[in-house]
């Protein structure tokens, strides 16, 4: 704490008003707010409640059966490296795949030079017949 008595050069003139803000009340209010915040914060819970499964574990996962459909640059369709002669044979094979309870994965590998119309026809037939596990796969052999 200090006291401003004025400067000796001013003589009898009025002293200048003090331009500094008193920081003590501001600091007191901030300390009270910090203490209130610390008191009101809920206690941290460091445990995690997990519902663990009870009973026998599920059977081991077996490898999926994969069927490969290749579409050559000229539109020839190959089912596991065997030529499919016409659209009806392809749809019969896709119907057999869709009828299985655990459907095999169908990997469609089109050549990069083939017309999109042929590839879209195979995908549309698979969707229409109920094949759910179908995907496009990159084909290094035909590219």
N, C-alpha and C positions, 0 to 999 in steps of 0.2 A: 504494500500500500504506500502510495506516495501522495504528496500534497503539493500542488502548484501554488507557489506564493507570489508569482509574478516576476517580471524581469526588473533589474535595478534601473535600466535605461528608460523605462516607461514613466517614471516619476509619479505623478499624481493621476495619470490617465486611468480609465476603466480597464480592468484586466480583460483579456480576450477569453471568450467562452471555450471550454474544453471540448474538442472535437472527437474524442475517443469514446467508443461505446463500452459500457461496462459488461464484460463477458462472464462474470461470475453467475448471475442468474440464469443465463443461457446454458452454461455448463451444468448447473444444478438440475435444470429441467431435462436436459439430455440424459443425465445419469439416472434420474427417476424413470424416464421412459425405457431405458435399456434394462433396468431392474424389473420393471413390469413385464417387458417382453420375455425375459428369461423365465420369470415365474409362470407365465401363461403358456409357454411352449409345452406340448404334451411330451411325456416320457417316450423315448425311442424304444421300439420293440425290435430286438435283434433276432427273434425267432421267426421261422417261416413254417406255417402249418401246411402239411402235405397230406392229401388223401392217397395213401398207397394202395395198390391193387391187392386184393385178397383172393386166394385160391391158386389153382394151377396156372402156370404160365401158358401163353398161347403156343401152338405148335410152331416148330421152326419154319421159317419162310423158305419156300423152295424156289428154284430158278424158274423164271417164266419161259413158256414155250414161245419161240419167235418164228413167225412166218414172214418171208421176204418176198415182196412183189417188186420186180424190176421192170421199168418201162424203158425200152431201148429207143434210140434216136428215131427209128422209123415207125414207132408206135407199137412194136411187138411187146406183149406182156408176158413176163416170165414169173411163174409161181414156184418159189424155191428152186430156181434154175431149170425149170421145166416149162416149155412153151405152152401157153394157154391159147387154143386155136380160135376161140370166138368169145363174144361177150356173154353168152349164155353159160358157158363153162365157168367163166370167172364168177358170175353171179351165183352159180350153184356152190362153188367153193366158199364164197363169202357167206352164203346162207348156212353152210355147215359150221363155219367159224362162229357165227352169231348165235347158233343154237346151243353151243357148249356153255355149261354153267360158269366155268372159269375160262373166259375167252383168252386165247393166246394173243400175244402182241403182234400186230401187223406192221411191218416196217416197209414203207413205200419209198423206193429209191428210183426217182426218175433221172433220165439222162438230161444233161443241160441243153441238148439240142432238140429234145422232143417238144412237140406242140403242147401248149398248156391244156388244150381241149381234151387230150387223151388222159392226162393226169387228173384233171377235174372230173372226168367221167368215172375214173376208178374210185376217187374219193366220194363222189356222189352216190355211186352204187353201194359202197361200203356203209355210208351213213344211212341210206334208205333201207338197207337190209338189217341194220341193228348192230353193226360192228362198233364197239365203243373204244377199243384200245388200238388206235391207228395213229401213226406218226410218220412225218417225212424225215428221211435219213439221208445224209450226204453220201454220195456214191463215188468213191475214188476209182472204181473199176471202169466205169463208163465215161468218165469225164475226160 
